Amino acid sequence: MPHLETKRLRGRGAVAALGVSILLVAGALPAQAKVLAKVNGVEITEEDVKFALDDLASGLPRQLEGKARENYVLDFLIDEQLVVQKAQRDKLGETPDFAKKLAYLRDKALMESLLGKIAQDAVTEDAVKKTYDEAAKNQKPETEVHAHHILVPTEDEAKAALKRVKAGEDFGKVADEVSKDPGARGGDLGWFTKDRMVTEFAEAAYKLEPGQISDPVKTQFGWHVIKLDEKRPKVFPPLDQIRDQVSRYVAQKAQSDLIVQLREGAKIERTEPPAEAKPAPKPEEKKPEEKKPAEKKK
């Protein structure tokens, strides 16, 4: 019966073709994630740990690195799953409050996903370079100085310290012995611009030339003897040094621009006017002796 044999051959061919199709589809599927733990039968995979690592990164102990971080997060996911299973048994996922919270978290995740994509797309090398060049171009010419100082409570003590320095003693040595500024070892204040120091101190320092030492200068902190070491034009930092800050600015600006654009194109109706912002309470005034010597302005 040739026709029957033909049917059998066709049937085998169909099965073979189906087998090839299954192999092709199986080959196209991604490899199954490695299971790291099971909690009452619920699997926790490498992908779960990776996702949680990204989500929890800012709150993880800094001393944890590599495998220790992964183990820490895996333990967290195990504990989380135990609590989740208990919450499910208690049917907490069926309450109206949970539904509202779930909706809120979904909206928040969508917002973060879009803003994350906007930031990622915005931070190109061209955008970073253009932003950096504009900032460097707009920087006003400014001089910064490197100085040492000696801080003492009274004018007489400042005069005594100045006399020792003028007699040839090392400025840093005298500062270590008598200065009341614990934050300046050897009296070294490093490089600073005029706006970073209290007015009387800054004015006196900027009048000096490199190598010169001031007469005693009174500020709210006490009496200073200032030695100017160097002056130089303030140089805008190279891009590689501040790339992270520039990239953050580019990303945040792109996100902010999107929000403004969306607000302009939307119909927003408030049922109540926004509350007026209350002025922040003034900080309590500190006594001069409670402040740090040569405190930098913020």
C-alpha positions, 0 to 999 in steps of 0.5 A: 500500500504505497499511499499508506507508506507515503503517509507514514513518511510524511508523518515522520517528516512532520515530526522531524520538522517539529523537532528541528523547530523545537530545537531552534526555539530552545536555542533562542531562549535565554539560559535559565538563571542559576538558582542560589536558594529556595525558600519553601520552594520559592527560588531566588536566582542570580538575577534576583540578587543582581537586581537587588544589588542595584536597588539596595546599593546606596544602603549597603555597608561600605566594607562589604565587597564582591562575594560578601555583598552578594551573600549579604543581599541573598540573606536579605532576599531570603528574609524578605521571602519569608516575610512575604510568604507570611504576609500572603498567608495573612492575606495582606495583599488583598487589602485596599491599602495594599492595592493603593500602595502597589499602584503608587510603587508601580507609578514610581517605578515607571517614573524612575525608569523613564527618568533613568533612560532620559539621563542615560541618553543625555550623558553623551561625550559631546554633551559632557564636553559642551557643558564643561566648556561652557562652565570653563568659559563662564568662570570669572578670573579669580586669584587664590592664595596659599597661606599659613597662620598662627591663631592665639587669643590675645594681641600680646600673644600674637605679637610674641609669636610674630617676634619669634618668627621675625627672629628666624624661627620656623613659622610652622614650628611656632604655629604647632607650639602656640596656635589654637587652630587644630585644623591647620597643622603647622598653620597650613591653610592650603589654597583658598579664594577670598570668599572662603575666609572671614572678611578681616582675615581674607583682606589681610591675606590678599594684601600680602605678597608671597613671603610676607608676614602680616602684623597681628590681625583681629577676627571673631576667632582671636588674633592671627599672624598670617604668612602668605606663601603663593598667589596664582590665578584660579585654574578651572579643573580639568574635565577628567577631574570633575567628569562625574559632577558634570555628568550628573549635572547633564543628567539632572538638567535633562530630567528637569527639562523633561518635567518642565516640558511635560508640565507645560503641555499638561492640564493640571488642576489643584482642588486646593491652592498650594500651601505657602512655604514657611521661612526656615527658622534662623539658626541659633547664634554661636558665640565666637569661642564656639566656632572654629578658627578661620572658619570657611564660609559655606 
